[in-house]
Amino acid sequence: MPYSNLSRDFIELMQVYPMAEQMINELSIDNELLLFGGSVREYLESGFRNIPRDFDIVIKKKRKNSLEDILCKYPHKKNRFGGYKVRINSLEFDIWKLEDTWAFVNNKVKASEENLVNTVFLNLDAIVYNLEKEMLYDEIYKQAKQEQCLNIVLHENPHLDLNILRAINFAEKYNMSLSEELRYMISELIQENNNYYERLYSIQFNHYGSEKFTKIEINNYLHKLIDNQLSV
């Protein structure tokens, strides 16, 4: 799916959900909205025929304004990183200000719109679309798809275990291999944590809301990774 119609299709999708459309319109008055990660990836794969699990939206301010004053009108919950989880009309949004991005706050990456793609753990998440400018940042993502290989963009991440679980999911869903760097990191985590598969099994319920992998499937996948790592 070409990205040239993404802004139009996103707006049309929001029009189906009036309260969500109202929120997006309010946010757009004094800000640029940057769609981030999975919702952009899924759009490029199949449009919005399947509604994304959530929409990650990064707010880039054009002038001084209060994000809180807008979001307080809608069902929301603030997280420990300064962002907001908003649920409207069966849609879910994760919304945060550009400058509050974890990697920017912790000086892992220089803060900028262009550098958002460098703040993710997995290369398949390194995709950003500016809805106002209709600009797509996708070089890292395109390379991942071309090489059919999952790799690490930024090692430091506050949700490391979740991203390991997501790597397993992506590898299965897209039939992608894992880079040597990623396989080595996972093998280290397995060695440092007894029954690491148990931790990954538990995490999936908070993230996906259901069981995507059984304990046996996760354990077998991790053992296969270790065997492959040892044979390298």
N, C-alpha and C positions, 0 to 999 in steps of 0.2 A: 504494500500500500504506500503510494507516494505521500510525503509529508506536506505537500503544498496545500492540501485541504484541511489540515489538522485544526487550525484555528476555527474555521467555519464549522467543521463537524463537531468540535467541542462545544461551541456556542449552541448549535442545534440540539445536541444532547442535553445540555443544561436547560433548554427551553421546555423539555419534557418534564422537568422537575422544578416547578416555579420558585420554591424557596431557595433551592440551590442556585438557580439562575440569579435571584435577587442578591445572594451573598457574593457571587462572582462579579456581578455588576458593581456592587459597592466597593469590593476590593480593587477593581480595575480603575476606579476614578483617579486615585493618586499613586497607583503602583503599577509596575510591570509584573505580570504573573508568569512564572517559569514552571512549566510542567517538567517533572523530574522522574527519571527511572522507569518503573514498570508500566505506567499508563502510556507513556510514549512508545515504549518497546512493543506493547500489545497492540497499539494503534497501527504501527508500521506492519505488524504481522497480519492483522485482520480488520482494521478499522475499529469502530466501536460496536461491532455486531455483538461481541460479548463485553459486558460492562466490566471494567477493571475492578479488582478487589478493593482498591483504594486509589485516590489521586494524591500524589505528593506535589504540593504547590509551594514554591519558594517565592517570597515576596521581596521584590526589589523596589524600594521606595523612590518615587520621583520628586516628592516633596514631603515635608514633615507631616506625619499623621500617626494616628494610633490604631494599630491592628486590633488591640483589645476592645476598643470602642465599637468596632464592627462585629467582631466575633461574639461579643457578649449577648447579641440578639439571637444567637443560634445555639442549639445543644452542643456543648463543647467541653473538653477536659484538657487542662494544661499539663504538659509532661515535664520531666526534670531537665530537659534541654532547652526549655523556653518556647517550644512549639505547641501546637494545638491539634487535638484530635476532634474533628467535627463530623457529626452524623446527621444528615438531612435527607429526607425522602428516600430512604434506603441506600443512599450514597454515603461513602466514607471519604473524608479528606484529612490528610496530614498537612498542616500549614505552618510555615515558620518563616521568619525574616532571614534574608540572605546572610546578614552578619552574624546570625545565631547558629549557622551551620557548624556542627561539632568540630570539624577539621579546621575551620577558620578561627573559631573561638580559642582552640588549643594550639594555634600557630603551627599546624601541620602543613597547611597549604595557604598561600597568599590569597586573601579574600577578593573574589571577582566573579562576575557572571560566567566568564569563560572557564574559570577554574572549578566550577561546580562538578564537572565530569571527573576531576582529579580527587574528589573527596570520598568516593565510594570504595568499597572493598573489592567488589567483583567488576571485571570489565564489562560484563553484560548489563550492568546497571548504569554505565557511564554514558548517559544520553539525556540531553536537556533541550527543551523547546520553549522559546520565548513567544508567548501567544500574541503579544502586541507587535513585535518586530517580525514575526513569522520566521524566526531564525532557529536553525537546528544545529546543535553541537553533538556530533556523533562519530568522530574519527576513531576513538578507542572502541566504541561499540561495533562499528563496521569491521574493524580488524578482528575482533572476537568472532563475529559471524563468519567472516571469510576464512579464518583459520580453524573454525569449529573447536576452539580451545578456550576454556575458562582460565582466567589468570587474575592475579592480585594487582589492583591499582594502588591502593594505599593500605599498608599493613596495619597501621593503628586504627582500631575501630571499637566503639563502645559495645557493639553487638556481635562480637567475633563468633560465638557459637551459633547464633542464628544465621550468620552468613555462611558458615560451613554447611549447615542444614540446607540452606538455599542453593549452595553449590551442588549438593547431591541432587536436589530437585531439578535444577537446570540441566545437569549432566544427563539425567534420565529423560527429561521432557524434550530436550533438543538434540539428544544423542551427541553430546559434546565431550571431549576429553578434558582432563585437568592438567594444567601445566606442571612441570617438575617442581616449580616453586610452591605451588598450592598443595601438591601432594606431600611435599616435605613438611609444610606447616601442619597439615592434618595428622601426619604420622607422629610429629612431635607432640601434638595435643593428645593423641591417643596414649602415648607413652607416659605423659605427665598426669593423666587423669584416669583413674580406674573406672571401668564401665562407662567410657565416654559416650557410647551409644545410648545409654539411659538418659543422659542429659539432653542429647539431641532429640530423642523420642519425646521427652516432656515439652520441649520448647515449641514443637510444631502445633500444639493445641492452642497456645496463646496467639501464634502468628497466623496459622491457617484456619483455626477454629474447628479442626477435625483431624483425624488420623490420615495422613498421606502415606506414611511408611510404617510398617510394623517394626517392633524391636529387632526381629530377626533380619528383616530387609536392611535396616540401618547397619546392624552389626556385620552382616555379610559384605555390605558395600565397603565398610571401613577395613575389614580384613583383606578384601581384594586390593584396596589401595596400598596397604602395608606390603603385601606380597609383591605388587608391582614396583613399589619404592625400593624394596630390598634387592630386586632383580636388576635395577638400573646400575 
